[in-house]
Amino acid sequence: MDTGDAAQAIAWYRQALDIDVTLENRLGELVTWYNLGEAYEKLGEYEIALQFYNESLSLARETGDKLGQGEALWRSARLLFPADQAKAVKRARQALGIFTEIGDSRVTQIRKWLSRPNRRRFSENDPPNSLFSAAS
């Protein structure tokens, strides 16, 4: 997704979020918050992306959606590092526990990330800098 696609996706996701809220579709709302986080992450708007991942995490916890919890925790962990290393590691470990429990294949990826002394960038899909380092 390039920045133009991300900007268009944000407009659609905001419309979907309004509909989900009106219909009290909590699962749809959870997914839309997460998708908004991904779109803002693609635009390099990491603080906004983190806010949306946190909204998604709250709803996932409220609804008992383990996969949603793990995904939101894992994405936010990578955004938080290295600005808030303790919180990033805590969230990654929480995601690891959830993914282990549900048998998700990302267990190996998270273990590898946690074992690296410099976790700044795990893959090409991760942001090039931490959430706050671009502003520093």
NORCOR-V254669 format. One record per residue. N is the residue number from 0. RES is the residue in one letter. PSI is psi in whole degrees, -180 to 180 (999 if undefined). OMEGA is omega in whole degrees, 0 to 359 (* if undefined). Layout:
n:N res:RES psi:PSI omega:OMEGA
n:N res:RES psi:PSI omega:OMEGA
This chain:
n:0 res:M psi:123 omega:176
n:1 res:D psi:-180 omega:186
n:2 res:T psi:-34 omega:177
n:3 res:G psi:-43 omega:177
n:4 res:D psi:-40 omega:180
n:5 res:A psi:-42 omega:179
n:6 res:A psi:-42 omega:177
n:7 res:Q psi:-41 omega:179
n:8 res:A psi:-40 omega:179
n:9 res:I psi:-44 omega:179
n:10 res:A psi:-44 omega:179
n:11 res:W psi:-43 omega:181
n:12 res:Y psi:-37 omega:178
n:13 res:R psi:-39 omega:176
n:14 res:Q psi:-44 omega:179
n:15 res:A psi:-39 omega:180
n:16 res:L psi:-43 omega:177
n:17 res:D psi:-43 omega:179
n:18 res:I psi:-45 omega:180
n:19 res:D psi:-43 omega:180
n:20 res:V psi:-45 omega:180
n:21 res:T psi:-41 omega:182
n:22 res:L psi:-1 omega:184
n:23 res:E psi:41 omega:178
n:24 res:N psi:88 omega:186
n:25 res:R psi:-40 omega:179
n:26 res:L psi:-44 omega:177
n:27 res:G psi:-40 omega:178
n:28 res:E psi:-44 omega:179
n:29 res:L psi:-49 omega:181
n:30 res:V psi:-39 omega:181
n:31 res:T psi:-41 omega:175
n:32 res:W psi:-45 omega:180
n:33 res:Y psi:-46 omega:180
n:34 res:N psi:-37 omega:175
n:35 res:L psi:-41 omega:177
n:36 res:G psi:-45 omega:179
n:37 res:E psi:-43 omega:182
n:38 res:A psi:-44 omega:178
n:39 res:Y psi:-33 omega:176
n:40 res:E psi:-42 omega:178
n:41 res:K psi:-32 omega:179
n:42 res:L psi:-4 omega:182
n:43 res:G psi:12 omega:179
n:44 res:E psi:73 omega:191
n:45 res:Y psi:-35 omega:179
n:46 res:E psi:-43 omega:178
n:47 res:I psi:-43 omega:178
n:48 res:A psi:-44 omega:180
n:49 res:L psi:-40 omega:178
n:50 res:Q psi:-43 omega:180
n:51 res:F psi:-39 omega:176
n:52 res:Y psi:-37 omega:178
n:53 res:N psi:-39 omega:176
n:54 res:E psi:-44 omega:179
n:55 res:S psi:-43 omega:179
n:56 res:L psi:-45 omega:179
n:57 res:S psi:-46 omega:179
n:58 res:L psi:-38 omega:179
n:59 res:A psi:-41 omega:178
n:60 res:R psi:-42 omega:181
n:61 res:E psi:-39 omega:183
n:62 res:T psi:-7 omega:181
n:63 res:G psi:20 omega:181
n:64 res:D psi:99 omega:183
n:65 res:K psi:-44 omega:180
n:66 res:L psi:-45 omega:178
n:67 res:G psi:-39 omega:177
n:68 res:Q psi:-48 omega:181
n:69 res:G psi:-44 omega:180
n:70 res:E psi:-46 omega:181
n:71 res:A psi:-40 omega:178
n:72 res:L psi:-44 omega:183
n:73 res:W psi:-46 omega:179
n:74 res:R psi:-44 omega:182
n:75 res:S psi:-33 omega:177
n:76 res:A psi:-46 omega:182
n:77 res:R psi:-30 omega:177
n:78 res:L psi:-34 omega:183
n:79 res:L psi:-26 omega:184
n:80 res:F psi:137 omega:2
n:81 res:P psi:6 omega:183
n:82 res:A psi:-41 omega:179
n:83 res:D psi:78 omega:187
n:84 res:Q psi:-42 omega:182
n:85 res:A psi:-45 omega:180
n:86 res:K psi:-38 omega:179
n:87 res:A psi:-47 omega:180
n:88 res:V psi:-41 omega:179
n:89 res:K psi:-45 omega:180
n:90 res:R psi:-39 omega:178
n:91 res:A psi:-41 omega:178
n:92 res:R psi:-38 omega:176
n:93 res:Q psi:-43 omega:178
n:94 res:A psi:-42 omega:178
n:95 res:L psi:-46 omega:180
n:96 res:G psi:-43 omega:180
n:97 res:I psi:-48 omega:181
n:98 res:F psi:-34 omega:175
n:99 res:T psi:-45 omega:181
n:100 res:E psi:-40 omega:184
n:101 res:I psi:-1 omega:177
n:102 res:G psi:34 omega:180
n:103 res:D psi:144 omega:184
n:104 res:S psi:-13 omega:181
n:105 res:R psi:-4 omega:178
n:106 res:V psi:-47 omega:181
n:107 res:T psi:-44 omega:180
n:108 res:Q psi:-45 omega:182
n:109 res:I psi:-41 omega:177
n:110 res:R psi:-42 omega:179
n:111 res:K psi:-45 omega:180
n:112 res:W psi:-45 omega:180
n:113 res:L psi:-28 omega:182
n:114 res:S psi:-13 omega:181
n:115 res:R psi:132 omega:179
n:116 res:P psi:-35 omega:178
n:117 res:N psi:95 omega:183
n:118 res:R psi:7 omega:188
n:119 res:R psi:-45 omega:184
n:120 res:R psi:118 omega:181
n:121 res:F psi:-41 omega:183
n:122 res:S psi:178 omega:178
n:123 res:E psi:-18 omega:179
n:124 res:N psi:-10 omega:178
n:125 res:D psi:155 omega:177
n:126 res:P psi:146 omega:183
n:127 res:P psi:-24 omega:179
n:128 res:N psi:170 omega:177
n:129 res:S psi:175 omega:180
n:130 res:L psi:-42 omega:188
n:131 res:F psi:-10 omega:187
n:132 res:S psi:-27 omega:179
n:133 res:A psi:-31 omega:180
n:134 res:A psi:-17 omega:184
n:135 res:S psi:999 omega:*
